[in-house]
Amino acid sequence: MHPTALEAALADIETVFNGFASPGETVCSVCDLPEEIAYLRTPYVRIPVDVVRQYTFQVSGHFDDQDAAMRRLLPQGARALTEGAMDPLGLGYHGLTVVDWRSWPERQAAAVETFVLAWWRDVLATPRPPYSITEIFELCAAILRSATPLLDLWRPGPVADAHLAQCVDWWLEDLLGDDTPFRWWLHGEEAALPGLRSWLAAHAPARLRAQGEPDLAARAELLALPYEERWAHPYWTSPSATN
């Protein structure tokens, strides 16, 4: 992908969602200051980044119109996300994982999807992304409500394979037990797990061995087996499994 694709996606977000507001928003007068609530009701005014983060991860029940609030936040929120200003992730549900943004007008929905995929492509080529690779994968998958587009883009390469090793190391114990390694993916997670296990079993082992991770590769191969066969496999009694 062209190196300016992420910047182009961010610029499109800023254009498509320019001037949006949630005029009747009251959010939560107990949790939020009047001047903070006013940002959501007022278009074109720059919002302090801490307020952008606050409302991006705000509990859904606090909003009168979370869809409108997210449109208001997106021009700054998308860029802040890529720059690491939304750290720490995972302390609440990102608004785009909650609202049904795919039901928005076509150009708006396309801008969101293009941004998420452009950011993921950029992360796969970035040795030190602004958050952990596992957090970024989960957030992108949760927004898209599918892991498939992310896996389709996860092609071999030195940086992408290093990220893959980190993810496999983090996910594998849960995936081998048919459990989820994800903690804040709301919609589509359970349906995505079989496909994720299959993809890892097919694509990860060779890439892990090439990085000097033979044991991690051997365990990733077990994901291709039904649950009972995984745990009956001779791997578990081999010297490498007990070291």
N, C-alpha and C positions, 0 to 999 in steps of 0.2 A: 504494500500500500504506500502511496505517496507520503513522504514524511510530514506534509502539512495537512494530512487528512483530519487529524484530531482538531487542529486549529480551525479548519473549515467547518467541522461539525459543531464546535463551540460557537463560532460566528453565526451559524444558522440558528442555533438555539437562541442566541441573543436577538436575532432578527425576528424569528417566528413568535417569540414570547415577549417581545418588547411592548411595554405599555399595559400589560395585564395587571389586574388587581382583584381583590375580593372586597368590594365596597361595603358589604354588610357584616364583615367579619368581626366577631367579638372574642374568639378563641377562649381563653380562660382568664378572667380578670383576677383570679386568685394567684395564678402562676406567673402571669405576664404583666409587665408594666404598660400603662396606657400608650406611651410613646413607641413601645415595641409593637403593639397591636396596630397602631396607626400606619406602620410601614406596610402591612398587608393590604390596607385599604387604599393606599396612595400609590399610584403608578409613577414610574420614571425616577423616583427618589432612590439613591443608593442606600442599601441596607448594610449595617455593620455585619461583618462576617460571623460574629458570634450569634447574632440574631438569626442570620440565615441558617446556621447549623441548628439552633434551638428549634426553629419551626420545621425544618426539614425532618427532624427526628421526633417531633411532637406527637403525643398520643392522639390517635384519630378522633376520639370522642371529644376532644377539646375544640375542634374546628366546627364552624357553621357550614363551611364549604371547603373541604380539603383539596378538591380538584382545583378550585380557583386559587387557593393559597399556593399550591405547588406551581401553577403557571406563573404566579407572581415571583416565586423564588427561583425558578429555573435559570434565568439568564446569569445570575450570580452563583447560584448553587452548583450548576454543572461545572463551571470553571473552578470554583473553590474545591470541589471534589477532586479534580485532576491535580490540583496544586498541593493537596495534602492538608487543606485547611479544615477538613471535616473530621479530623482525627479526635477521639477514637471512634472508629466504626463499631457497629454491633451493640451499642448501648441503648438502642431503640430501633424501631422499624423505619427505614428510609421511606419518605412519603410516596416515592414512585413504586415501591413494592406493595403499597396499600391501595392506591387509587387505580381505577381501570383506565390507564392512559391510552390504551389501544382503542377505546371508544371515543376518544377525542377526534376532532376533525383530522382528516388524512394528513395534512401537512404537519400538524403538531405531532401526531403519533410517529410519523416518519422521522421527524427531527430527533425525537427521543431515542428511537431505535438506532438510528445512524450514530448518534453520540455514544451510546453504550458500546456498540461494536467497535467504533473508532478508538475509544478509550482502551478497550480490551486489547486490540491490536497493538496499540502503543505500549501498553504494560508488558506484553509478551516480548517486546524488544528492549525493555528498560531493565537493566540489572538491579537497580534499587528503586522500585516504585514507592509511592508515598505511603502506602499501607502494606501489610503483609499480603502476599499473593493469594493466600487462602481467603482472606477477607474480601479482596477485590473480586475473586471468582464468585463467591457466594452472593455478594451484592449485585453483580451484573446478572447472574442467573436468576436471582430473586426478582429483579426489575423485569427481565425478559420473560420470567416464569418458565424458563427452559434452560437446560445446560447445553443443548445440542448446538446452537449457533456458536457458543464459545469453544466447544470441542472441535467443531469444524475448522475453526481458525487456528487451533493449537498445533501448528505444523512444526516439524523438527527444526532445531537451530540451537546454538549454544546457550543463549539466554532463556529461550522458551523451554529448553530441556532442563535447565537448572531450576526454573520455576516448577516444572512438572515434578521433579524429584522432591521439592519442598511440599507440594500438595499431596503427593502420594504418601510421603512419610506422615503427614498430619492426618490424612483421611483413612488410611488403610485399616487400622484396628476396628473402626466403626463399620467400614464397608464389608470387611470379612465376616463380621457378626450380623450382617443384614440390618445394621442400624444406620442412622444418619450422622454424618459428621457436621451437619449444618445446624445452626442454632437460631437463625432469624430469617429463614426463607419461608414465606407464608403460603404461597400458592404454587402448586405443581411440583413440590419437592419429592413427594413419595413416587410420583409417576416418573420422575427423572432418574431416580437412583439405579434401577436396572440398566438403563442405557449408559449411565456413567460407569458402572462396574464393567459392562461389556467393552466399552471404549478403552478403559484402562487396561483390561486384560489383553486386548488386541494390540494396543499402541505403546503402552508404557514400558514393557519389559526390555525390549531392544534398546530403547532410549536410555533406560536406567543402567543397563549393563555398560553402555558406552561411556557412562559417567563414573564407572567403577562402583556401582551399587548392585552387585549380583544378588544379595539377599533380599533387598527391596524388590528387585525384579522377579525373583522366584515367588514371593508372596503376592505380588500383583497378578501373576499368572493364575493363582488359585481363584481369583475372582471369576474366572470363566466357568468354574465348577458349581453345581448345586451346593447349597449350604452344608448338607451332611457329608458330601464328598470332600469338601474343603478341609474339614476337620479330621477326616479319616486319611488324608493324603500322607504318604511317607515323608513329606517335607518336615512334618512336625517332630519326627523322631531322628532326623538327620543331624549330624554334628553342627551344620551351619545354623539350624534353628535353635539350638540350645546354647550357642556361644553368645 
